[in-house]
């Protein structure tokens, strides 16, 4: 997942070409972005010596994957997977890896990755619900995206269903900005490091069904400027929706951008009580 087309000078812990991160061990291992000549620059020199210049992500470039395997394949705690991240079965790979290394630590892994900006949302939606596997997810994102995911406020145009999703499964934190001058080739946007401390499944907001919960949230925001009693009328009657809002201490004219995560949880459980 680490795109060498836009590689930032930051350490990236053990990762596979599908973006699969690995459980940290006592021995630090950096594949890309370290200032140490032994890893990043040496890998680039090895590629260039064979007439290869990294232009695509590891998952898309079989030659890059081959060289990484040659360089790090004999390290027992490293696995290289040449797969499309969006189709990669991360859970099965990680469960297998953690089972083999469970004696070395707490049984949880951490994600630290520089990802292509254009698949940020897809990556987040796959990783954040995996609090039983990962304890933290640290990603290099486009600065604007990181701010929107972590810092979107109520009653703003940036408040979207993904904010409900992120806060449902994690505690997000904007760490720091990464200037575009730190990338090569230099992009037209700045990056930022965002950290997501994943919640354990037992700590998720209590909803009767996560599937119907997020379906309701998405439906609510599909008519963002509409009152909830109209945008959700395919789920319940306007009178039932108004009753639910009143019971939550909200205005019957409430719109989706005015509700917090807890408000949506309460609204869902009220409307779907006894239906799931």
Secondary structure, DSSP 8 states (H G I E B T S, - for coil): --BGGGEESS---SB-TTS-B----SS----SS-S-IIIIIHHHHHHHHTT----SBGGG-HHHHHHHHHHHTT-TT-----S-GGG--HHHHHHHHHHHHGGGSSS-EEEEEE--GGGHHHHHHHHTT-TTTEEEEEEEEEHHHHHHHHH--TTSTT--HHHHHHHHHEEEEEEEEE-GGGEES--SS-EEEEEEEE--GGGS---S-HHHHHHHHHHHHHTTTSBHHHHTTTTS-HHHHHHHHHHTT--TT-BGGG--HHHHHHHHHHHTTTT-
